[in-house]
Amino acid sequence: MTPLSERMCREIPKGTPPMDLAQVNAHLSNLPGWEATAGGKAIAREFKFRNFYETMSFVNAAAHVANTQNHHPDLAVGYNSCRVTYSTHTVGGISENDLICAARIQGLGDAK
C-alpha cells in the first residue's frame, strides 16, 4: 500500500461518511504528535520551532502543501509554534484527505 505521504487528495462527494475513529487511530499511530480532536471530528498537531522565522517558513510550506492538494487546514500561528487542524467539511469529520495532508506536513515539521 502506498504511504499516506505519497498519496494525493481526491474530491470527496457530499454524503460520504467520515472515517470511523478506529480507522483514524490506526493511521495516527504512524503520525507522531497528531491526535483526534473535536470528539473525533478533526485531527490536530502542534509544531514547535526555535523562532518566528522558522515558524513562518513552516506555515508557508504547509500552505503550499494545502494548495497543491486542494485541502486546507486551520492554522493557529504563534511566535514559535503552529497548531494545524484538519477536518473535511463535506463529510462532517475526518477523511483520508486529512490524513494524507497530515502525513505530508509531518515531514515538513520534522525536517528541522
C-alpha positions as CSV (number, residue, x, y, z in Angstrom):
1,M,0.0,0.0,0.0
2,T,1.3,3.5,-0.9
3,P,2.3,5.5,2.2
4,L,-0.1,8.4,3.1
5,S,2.7,11.0,2.4
6,E,2.9,9.8,-1.3
7,R,-0.9,9.8,-1.9
8,M,-2.9,12.7,-3.5
9,C,-6.1,14.1,-2.1
10,R,-9.2,13.4,-4.1
11,E,-12.5,15.1,-4.3
12,I,-14.9,13.6,-1.8
13,P,-18.6,13.8,-2.7
14,K,-21.1,15.2,-0.2
15,G,-22.8,12.4,1.7
16,T,-19.6,10.4,2.0
17,P,-19.4,9.2,5.7
18,P,-16.4,10.2,7.8
19,M,-13.8,7.6,8.8
20,D,-14.6,5.8,12.0
21,L,-12.3,6.6,15.0
22,A,-10.7,3.1,14.9
23,Q,-9.5,3.7,11.3
24,V,-8.3,7.2,12.2
25,N,-6.4,6.0,15.2
26,A,-4.7,3.2,13.2
27,H,-3.4,5.8,10.8
28,L,-2.4,8.3,13.6
29,S,-0.2,5.6,15.1
30,N,2.1,6.3,12.2
31,L,1.9,10.1,12.6
32,P,3.6,11.0,15.9
33,G,2.1,14.0,17.7
34,W,-1.2,14.0,15.8
35,E,-4.3,13.4,17.7
36,A,-8.0,13.1,17.1
37,T,-9.8,16.1,18.5
38,A,-13.3,17.7,18.5
39,G,-14.9,14.4,19.5
40,G,-13.2,12.5,16.7
41,K,-14.2,15.1,14.0
42,A,-10.8,16.5,13.4
43,I,-7.1,15.7,13.7
44,A,-4.5,18.2,15.0
45,R,-0.9,18.6,16.0
46,E,1.1,21.5,17.4
47,F,4.6,22.0,15.8
48,K,7.3,23.9,17.8
49,F,10.1,25.9,16.4
50,R,13.1,27.9,17.6
51,N,11.9,31.3,16.4
52,F,9.4,33.2,14.3
53,Y,11.3,32.8,11.1
54,E,11.2,29.0,11.3
55,T,7.5,29.1,12.2
56,M,6.7,31.2,9.2
57,S,8.8,29.1,6.9
58,F,6.8,26.1,8.1
59,V,3.5,28.0,7.6
60,N,4.4,28.9,4.1
61,A,5.5,25.3,3.3
62,A,2.2,24.0,4.8
63,A,0.2,26.5,2.7
64,H,2.0,25.2,-0.4
65,V,1.0,21.6,0.5
66,A,-2.6,22.7,1.1
67,N,-2.8,24.4,-2.2
68,T,-1.2,21.5,-4.2
69,Q,-3.6,19.1,-2.5
70,N,-6.6,21.5,-2.6
71,H,-7.3,20.6,1.0
72,H,-6.8,23.4,3.6
73,P,-6.2,23.2,7.3
74,D,-6.9,25.6,10.1
75,L,-3.7,27.1,11.3
76,A,-3.1,28.8,14.7
77,V,0.2,30.6,14.4
78,G,2.3,31.9,17.3
79,Y,5.9,33.2,17.6
80,N,7.4,29.7,17.8
81,S,4.5,27.4,17.2
82,C,1.8,26.4,14.7
83,R,-1.2,24.2,15.5
84,V,-2.5,22.5,12.4
85,T,-6.1,21.2,12.4
86,Y,-7.6,19.1,9.6
87,S,-11.3,18.2,9.1
88,T,-13.3,17.5,6.0
89,H,-16.4,19.6,5.9
90,T,-18.2,17.7,3.2
91,V,-18.1,14.5,5.4
92,G,-18.6,16.2,8.7
93,G,-15.5,14.7,10.2
94,I,-12.2,13.1,9.2
95,S,-11.4,11.8,5.7
96,E,-8.4,10.2,4.1
97,N,-7.6,13.6,2.7
98,D,-7.0,14.9,6.2
99,L,-4.5,12.1,6.9
100,I,-2.7,12.5,3.6
101,C,-2.1,16.2,4.3
102,A,-1.1,15.4,7.9
103,A,1.5,13.0,6.6
104,R,2.8,15.5,4.1
105,I,3.0,18.2,6.7
106,Q,4.5,15.8,9.2
107,G,7.6,15.7,7.1
108,L,7.9,19.5,7.0
109,G,7.8,19.9,10.7
110,D,10.1,17.1,11.5
111,A,12.8,18.2,8.9
112,K,14.4,20.8,11.2
